[in-house]
C-alpha cells in the first residue's frame, strides 16, 4: 500500500529578517544552511568573538555584523526575528535586551535546569515575546512523515513509541557541552523526551536512570527513560553513546507501532556523526487478508539542516498570524523541561529496593 506523504513545512507569507545572536558550530552547520534553503533573509549576526561572526557573514552573505546585542537591536528592522544560538546561561541577560513583543527562537535546552527554565518562561511572559524553543527534531522529515501517517489514522491507535540510540558520539567536538554536569539527558535525550511529548502529550510519571562510563570523565553518556502513559501505551528512550566497536551493531531509530501498522525511521545523522549516513523511512500498514509488507519512502532532507527550517518557519507563520499554533512555544516546552527534571529526580532516587 503506497501513500503520498506530506511532510514539508509550510513557509511564511511575509519576509521577516533574522538577526542571529551567536556564531557557534550549530549556526554554520544547521541554522544558516537551513535558512538558505528556505530563502529566509538573515539581516545580521552578533557574537562575543566578532571574528567568528565576520567569518560566517562572509561565508553566507550576511550584510551586517554587530558588536553587541544592543547594537543589533538598534539596527533591527521592525519585523525582525531574533535567533538565539548561545549557551543557556546567557539566555536571560540576552532576552532582557530584546524589544518587548519580539519573535524569538531560542536554542534548546530551555535553560540548564528546571528553575532556569521557569525564569526564562516568566521573562518571556513579562516581555510578551512570541517565543519558541528550537526543538527541531519535531520537524525532521522522517518525524513529519510519521506524524502525517498517524494523524490520518493509517496505523490505527498508537500504542508503542520507542527511541533507541546505540552509537559512538564524539562529545569532544562540543567543548562547551562535554563538561556539563547533566550531559546526556539535558543535551541529547531531551530531544526524544520532547518528541514523545509532541505525539503523546504529558506523561503521568517518569522512570529513568542515567549513567557514567567507567573509563570516561563525562557526567553521563547512557540513559533509559520510561514515560508512563497508562497500561497500554509503551514509551521508552534508550541511549548509549559509548558503542565504540565499529558500525556493524550501531543503531539509531524511532519506532511507532499502532493497531493497524508501524513506522520505523532510521536517524542517519547520528551514525558516524557529524558526517552521518542516509536516513531510512519505512512503514507497514496491515490490510485484511494480506501479509504485512513494508514500504520504504525516500524523503528529501534530514534532521540537519532541514528540520531547522521547520522551527523558524512555524515561528514566522505564528508571528505573521498565518497560524495560531506555535508548536515549540516556551509554554509548551516548559513541560518538556519538567519531564527532564523528573527524569533526573528518578535517576537520583533509584528503583524499589529488592526485599
N, C-alpha and C positions, 0 to 999 in steps of 0.2 A: 504494500500500500504506500504509494508515493504521494507526498503532500507538498504544496508550495508553502514555504515557511517565511513569514515576515519577521525580520529581526533587526533591521537597521533603524537607528534612532531618528526621530523627527527633528529637523533643524529649525532654528528660529527664523521668523519672518523679517525681523529688523536687524540691522547691523549694530552690534554692541561691542565697542573696542575693549580689549582686555589689557589690564595692567597686571603684570606678574611680579609678585614680591617674593624673591628668592631665585637663585640660579644654580641649584644643585643638579645632580645627575638625572633625577627624575624629570626635570624640566627639559633637558636635552633629549632624553630617551623617549619620553612619552607625551608630555604636555604640548610642546611646540610641534613635533611631528603630527600629533592628532589635530591640532588647530589648523595646520597647513592643509591637511587632507580635507577638513571640513570647510575650509575657506573663511575661517574666523580671522578677524583683524586683531593683531597684537600691537597695541599702541605704544607700550613701553615696558621697561623692566628695571627693577632696582634690586641691589644686593649689597650686603655689608662689605664684601670684597668686590669693588666696582669692576675690576679686570674680568672677573667671571661673567658679569652681566654684559660687558662690552664684547666678550668673545661670542656669547650666544646671540647678541644683537647683530653682529657681523654675519654669523652663520645663517640666521633665519630672517634677515632683513627687517629687524625691529628698528623703527625710526628714532626712538627715544630711550636713552639710558639715564636714569636719575641717580642722584647722590643719596637721597633719603626718601623714606616713605612720605614725609610731609611735602617734599618737592614734587613727588609723583602725584599726590592728591591735588596739589595746587594747579598742576598742568592737565589734570584729567578731564576728558570730555564729559558732558553732563550725564550721558548714559553709559559710562564706563562700568565694566565688571571687574572686580578685584579677584585675583587668583593667588592665594597664599600657599607657597610651597616650602615654607620654613619649618623648623622643628617646633614641636608643641609648646615648649617653654617660652617661645617668642609670640605665641598667638595673642595673648591678652594685650600686651603692650602695643602690638601692631594693630589689632582691631580697634583699640581706643582712638587711633589716629585717623580712621576712615570716616567719611561723612555719614551721618545718620541716614538710614533708609537705603544704604548701598546694597547692591547684589554682590555677594561674596561666596567664593568657593574655597573651602579650607581643606588642606591636605589631611588625610587620615593619619593617626587616630585623632579623635576629638579630645585631645589632652593626654597627659601621661598617666592619669588615674581618674577615678570617678569624681573626686572632689574638684579637680581642674576642669573636667567636662562640664560640671554644673556651673562653674564660674564662667566658662565660655558661653554656655546657654543663657545665663542671666544677662551677660553683656550684650549678646546678640538681640535679646528681647528688649533691653533698655534702649538700644540704638536703632531698633526697628529694622534690623537687617533682613534682607531676603538671603538667608544663609544656608548653605548646604555643605556637607562633608563629602570629600572626594572618594567615596566607596565605589570605585569604578567597576569592580568585578560584577556588580549588578547589571552593567551594560555591556559586558563582554559578549561577542556574537553568539557563542555557544550557550550562554545563560539566557539571552533574549530569545533565542530559538526554542530553548526548553520551555520558557515561560509561555511562549505563543502556543505550543502544543498542549501544555497543561491547562491554560486558560480556556482553550477551545474544548476541553473535556476529552481530548483524544486518548489519553492514557487512563481515563477513569478517575477514581478517587485516589489521590496521592496518599500513600501510607508509609513510605520509606524514603529518606534522603540521607545520603552518605557522601562525605568528602574524605578522600584518602590521599595522602601525600607521603611518598617514601622516596626521598631524593638526597642529593648532596648539595646543600646550599652554601655558596661562597659568602658567608657573612662578612668576610674581610673587605668586601667592596663597599660596605656600608659602615664607614668608620664612626659615624655619629649614632648609629643604631646598635652596633655589636656590643657596646658597653652597657646597654640598658638593663636595669635590674628586673624588668618584666619583658624579656625579649620575645619569646615565641608567641604567646597568645596576643600580647599587646601590639605586636608589629607584624604578625603573619596570620595566625589563626583567626584574628579579629575579622579578616575579610570573610571567612567562612561563617562565623557567627552572624555577621551582618547579612550574608547571602541567605542563610537558612531563615532568618527573621523575615526577609523580604518575601519568602514563599509561604511561611507558616505562621507568621506573627510572633508574639512574645511567648516564650516557654513558661510553664508553670514553675519549673525549678531547673537547676543545673547541677550535674555531677562532673567533676573534672580532676585531672591530675596532670601537672606539667613538670618536666624532669630535666635534669642536667645530664651531660655526657661525662663519664668518669675521667676522661683524659683531656677535657677542654675547660677553659675558664668562663665559658658562656653561662649566663644565668639560667638559661633553659634552651632546649633545642628539640624537644619532643613533647607532644601533648595528646591527651584523649579528652574530648568534651562530649558529654551526653546531654542533650537538651530534651527536657521532659514535656511532651505534648499529650500525655494521657496513655491509655493502654492499647492503642492501635498504631500510633504514629511513632516511627523509629527515626531519630535524627541524631547523627553522630559524626564527629570530626576526629580523624586520626592523622597525626602528622609526625614524621620522622625526618629530620634534616641531616642525619648523620650516616645515611646509607652510602658510604664511600667505597663501594665494591663493584664499580662498573655499572653500565646501563642496563644489563640484562634483566634485573629484577626491580629496577626502579619503577615507580608508578605515580601517577598524578591524575586524579579524575574526580568528577562529580557524578553521582548516580541518583536518579529519581525512579521510583517504582510506584506504579498505580495498579488499580484493579483490572485495567484493560491493556496495560502496556508499560514500557520502561524506556528510559533515556539514559545514555552514558556519554559524557563529554570528557575527552582527554584534554587536560590543561597542558598544552605543549610548551608554553613559556617556561614552566618550572623545571623541565627536563634539560639538563645541560645549560642551566641559567648562567649568564644572561642571553646566551645565543638562542636557546630554545629549539624545539622540534615542532613539526606541524601539529596543530590541533586535530582531533578526530571527533566528529559529532555523529552519533548513531541513535536510532530509535527503533522500537519494536511495538507494533500495535497488534494485539491478538484479535483475529477475526474468527467468528464462529465456524467451526468445522475445518479450520485450516491450521497447519503447523506454524508456530511463531517464526517470522522472518525479520531479520534486522536490516534496516536501510541506513546507508551512510550518505550523509549530505555534506558537500563541500561548501563551507561558509567563507565569505570574504572577510578578511581581517582577523584579529586576535585580541587578547587582553591588552597587550601593549602594541601599538599605541591606540588602537581604535576605540577601546572602551572609554578612553578619556574624552572622546567626543561626546559620549552619552551624558556624562555628568554635567559638563559645561552646557551642552545643548538644552538639557532639561532646565537648568538654572536660567538660561537666557529666555526660554519659552515662558517660564513662570514669571520672569521679570517683565516681559512684554505683555503678559495677560493671555497668551495663547493656550495655557493650561493652568488649571488650579491645583495641580498635584506636583509638589516638589519632593521627589522620591527620597532623596537622602538629606532632607532638611535636618537642622540641628534638633528640632522637636522629635523627629523620628529616631535619629542616631543616638540620642541620649539613652534610648532603650538598648541599643547595641552595647553601649558603654556599661550599662547596668548589668547586662549578661556577662560581659567580660569580668567585671568586678566580682560577680557572684562565682565565676569560674575560679578566680584566684582564691577566694574565701574557701571554696570547696576543696581546692588542692591543699590549702594550708591545714584545714580541719581533718581531712582524711576520711576514710570509709568507716563502716561499722566494725567494731572490734570482733574478731572471731573468738567465741567463748569455748 
